[in-house]
Amino acid sequence: MQNAPTVKLPLECGDCPIRHNAVCARCNNEELISLDKIKYYRSFQAGQTIIWSGDEMDFVASVVSGIATLSQTMEDGRTQMVGLMLPSDFVGRPGRSIAPYDVVAVNDMLMCCFRRKPFEELMIKTPHVGQRLLEMTLDELDAAREWMLVLGRKTAREKIASLLMILGRRNAALNMTVAKSSMEFDLPLTREAMADYLGLTLETVSRQISALKRDGVIELQGKRHVSVPDFNRLIDESGDDADGGLLT
C-alpha cells in the first residue's frame, strides 16, 4: 500500500512514519526516550508466520510497514481470517501472554517491538501510552462491530465497497490527510484473501470488482492499484452514509 513506505534503520522515534498514529502518538519527548530504550525492530518476509495461535507471545509491537492477517483455525482445520493488521496497528495485548490468533505477514513487514514485561511496566510510568492504547482498543472494538454488520447484512457489492472504503480511509489517516473526493491506494490482499475475509467466493469477488470498475466507481491499474474518482460514490455503494452510519 502507499501507506507502507520503505523504512531504513536505524530509525529514531521522531522520524517514524507511524509516529502520529501508533501507540506512542501522545508521548512527549521524554516519554519517547523511555520507549526508545526498550524498543527493537523485527522484519518478516511475505508469508512468514509472526506468531501462532496458542503460543506464548513475549513481545508486543506496532506495525511500521507492511500488512498482516489475523486468523483462527478450528479443530477440523477450517480457517477464518478475522482481521487485518495495517501500519500503526498494535499487535499483542499487555497482560496476556498467549496469542489468540495466527498472525501472518501478507507482504514484507517491519515491526517496532517491545518485550511484554518491560512494556507493561512502562505503561504504569507513562500514562500517555496506556491512554493511547485504550483509545486504539476502543477503535478496534468499533471496527469489529462495524465488520459484523458488513458480514451479516450487506450484499456482496456492498462488502467489496466497504472494504475499499476502509482501506482508503486508513491510507488517508496514516498519511495525515483528509479523505478527499478522489484517492489512490494499493490493495494489501489478493482476491483470494479478500474472498476469505469477506465470506465470499473468489468468483464473486472478481465479478463485483469488475462491476465496480465497469460502473466507474473505481479504476484499476493492474490487479492491486485502486483509484477512486469519487469517494462519496464509493460510500454510497457501501451502504453507509458519509459519517459511517448505515443508510436506511
Order of alpha helices (4+ residues) and beta strands (2+ residues): alpha-beta-beta-beta-beta-beta-beta-beta-beta-alpha-alpha-alpha-beta-alpha-alpha-beta-beta-alpha
